[in-house]
Amino acid sequence: MKFRASSSPSPVPRSASRPLGSIVFLCPHDVYRRKMSRVRFHSMRAIGRLTTVHWTGPGWPGWEDDVPVQKNLDRLLSGRDPSWIIAYQPHRLVDFAGTRAPRCLRYNEMYDVDHTFGEIEEARANLVVCHHHNDFLEWRQRLAREMASPPGLVHIAHCAERRVFRDYGLTKQYDLLLVGARNVSTLLGTHYPLRDRMPRVLQSMASRYRCAVQDHPGYDHDDAYTDRYAIEFAKSVNSARICITCSGAPKSRFGKYVEVPMCATALAGDVPDEAQDSIRSFLIELDTSWSDERIASTLSKWLDDPEALRERVDRGLAYARLYTQEQYARRLILELELASSRVEVST
């Protein structure tokens, strides 16, 4: 990817604030190249189709790692300030808090309170985007309570790249496919309790159904920037009648709650603490409090009723159409425009 990636702006919802200019996306190049999860980069590409986005940071052409961010930007952008700077891993930047342009941080899980709070505070962030609604509710109270001048805080739900997560028209070679990381311990304890139980449940069902477990590919690969692992995952999902995952210990609406239905596959799992009515409309609901036998019988009921299962798939596709990266880009641009007015008023 070239340093300056831009395209002709497309229509974007506009607020009463000034229209958004260019955005700088700061991310270490090795992270961009190697990080298996591509959702952050897919969303920035979508934003780049609506406005000018400059991709740069440590390891990118022309960037000097031991020089403050503002001096790097002055040189690379010929002294022209962007409207906003969006950063990932700001701890790898020198004096990120000293930029003239306002600063935005985006978060998936925020359960590591000390790390997250310290990062927001050190960056002197002007806007924080929470991808999980339960994090948004918790952090809205925490920042108001613990910071004299808290940043703006908004919730934008996880979205998925429809060019990757789609119906590939593949043969449904699995009846049941378990997806996502397993056997992970975090500050919250066992992070994916339902997923950790499911191999045992699937083994009990293997005499009647074609069951499989998708191994996690690992978090870093030299060719991750090609989207290879995201595409392989999407094709595996598309090859199953039902995919099973969970919202984990945080009860969060992870990206898989969009990615799986976007691949024209029914999703089974627990209900996260977010958009519960909408998710229940297409989800095959399971729960960690259930016995293995109840989980197995619930999955069997849906597999043995192809018409009802097809309805779940169709409802999931309709839901996923509301959460493409194009939708994310429009929402984030609108939030940045609104936040620009707040930053101007406060300065």
QUIFENLIN-V370801 format. One record per backbone hydrogen bond with DSSP energy under -0.5 kcal/mol. CO is the residue of the C=O (numbers start at 1). NH is the residue of the N-H. If there is no record, write none. Layout:
CO;NH / CO;NH
This chain:
3;5 / 3;55 / 4;6 / 5;53 / 22;83 / 22;84 / 23;25 / 23;54 / 24;26 / 24;86 / 25;27 / 25;56 / 26;88 / 28;31 / 28;32 / 29;33 / 30;34 / 31;35 / 33;225 / 34;221 / 38;42 / 39;43 / 40;44 / 41;45 / 42;46 / 43;47 / 44;48 / 45;49 / 46;49 / 47;50 / 47;51 / 52;23 / 53;5 / 53;55 / 54;25 / 54;56 / 56;27 / 57;60 / 58;29 / 60;63 / 63;65 / 64;67 / 68;72 / 69;73 / 70;74 / 71;75 / 72;76 / 73;77 / 74;79 / 75;78 / 77;80 / 79;81 / 83;102 / 84;24 / 85;87 / 85;104 / 86;26 / 87;106 / 89;92 / 90;93 / 93;95 / 93;96 / 94;69 / 95;98 / 96;99 / 102;85 / 103;126 / 103;127 / 104;87 / 105;129 / 107;131 / 111;113 / 112;116 / 113;117 / 114;118 / 115;119 / 116;120 / 117;121 / 118;122 / 119;123 / 120;124 / 120;125 / 121;124 / 126;152 / 127;105 / 128;130 / 128;154 / 129;107 / 129;131 / 130;156 / 131;158 / 132;136 / 133;137 / 134;138 / 135;139 / 136;140 / 137;141 / 138;142 / 139;143 / 140;144 / 141;145 / 142;146 / 143;147 / 147;150 / 152;128 / 154;130 / 154;156 / 160;162 / 160;325 / 161;164 / 161;165 / 164;166 / 166;168 / 171;173 / 174;241 / 175;242 / 176;212 / 177;244 / 178;214 / 184;191 / 186;189 / 189;186 / 189;191 / 191;249 / 192;196 / 193;197 / 194;197 / 194;198 / 195;199 / 197;200 / 197;201 / 198;202 / 199;203 / 200;204 / 201;205 / 202;205 / 202;206 / 203;206 / 205;208 / 205;209 / 209;211 / 210;175 / 210;176 / 212;178 / 213;215 / 219;36 / 221;224 / 223;226 / 223;228 / 224;227 / 227;231 / 228;232 / 229;233 / 230;234 / 231;235 / 232;236 / 233;237 / 234;238 / 235;239 / 236;239 / 237;240 / 239;173 / 239;174 / 241;266 / 242;177 / 243;268 / 244;179 / 247;252 / 248;251 / 251;273 / 252;254 / 254;257 / 255;258 / 255;259 / 256;260 / 258;262 / 259;263 / 260;263 / 260;265 / 261;264 / 266;243 / 267;284 / 268;245 / 269;286 / 270;272 / 272;274 / 275;279 / 276;280 / 277;281 / 279;282 / 279;283 / 283;285 / 284;269 / 287;290 / 291;295 / 292;296 / 293;297 / 294;298 / 295;299 / 296;300 / 297;301 / 298;302 / 299;303 / 300;304 / 302;305 / 305;309 / 306;310 / 307;311 / 308;312 / 309;313 / 310;314 / 311;315 / 312;316 / 313;317 / 314;318 / 315;319 / 316;320 / 317;321 / 319;322 / 320;323 / 323;160 / 324;328 / 325;329 / 326;330 / 327;331 / 328;332 / 329;333 / 330;334 / 331;335 / 332;336 / 333;337 / 334;338 / 335;339 / 336;340 / 337;341 / 338;342 / 339;343 / 340;344 / 341;345 / 342;346 / 343;347
